[in-house]
Amino acid sequence: MNRTELAQAVQASTGLDKKQSEAAVEAVTAAIIAEVKAGNRVSIFGFGSFDPRARGPRLARNPQTQATVKVPASKSVAFKPASAFKLALNTKARSSAAKKASVPASAASARSAASKAASSSKAAAAKAPSPAKAARPAKAAAKPAAPGKPAKTAKKR
């Protein structure tokens, strides 16, 4: 959504005409920018907060030439959404969690018991040697060492 689409949404929800809605959007953005530029935090209840951030000067390196470059101090802004905003974004996840919580306790305990049994059988199967490994012939023993030479050991795979 861009600024024009936002003005159209304001126009549709408030009943203002096109010029008034564009002026309202412009006024809100200008007020936020002016306050953050002055170093103040702007907090809009239910939406979020805009916090000014200052970055100090630093040295950086140009990856192509490996030359050191001085980066001057700068200002930026950070947006932190309000919890109501986050909740509105995650309503679908919340409803599925609520459905899971409404399952009767006996059904939930039966499911957990079944999953524990399945995981224990998987663990037991993982510990048991596979039939292919059990059918392999044993490796040949190392040859005895000749006098004055070290003994050969079996190679690892």
NORGIGI-V651176 format. One record per pair of residues at least 12 apart in sequence whose C-alpha atoms are under 6 Angstrom apart, sorted by the first residue. I is the first residue (numbers start at 1). J is the second residue. Records with the same first field share a line. If there is no record, write none. Layout:
I: J + J
This chain:
7: 21 + 22
36: 52
39: 52
46: 82 + 84
47: 82 + 85
48: 80 + 81 + 82
49: 79 + 80
50: 78 + 79
51: 77 + 78
52: 76 + 77
53: 75 + 76 + 77
54: 75
55: 73 + 74
56: 73
57: 71 + 72 + 73
58: 71
59: 71
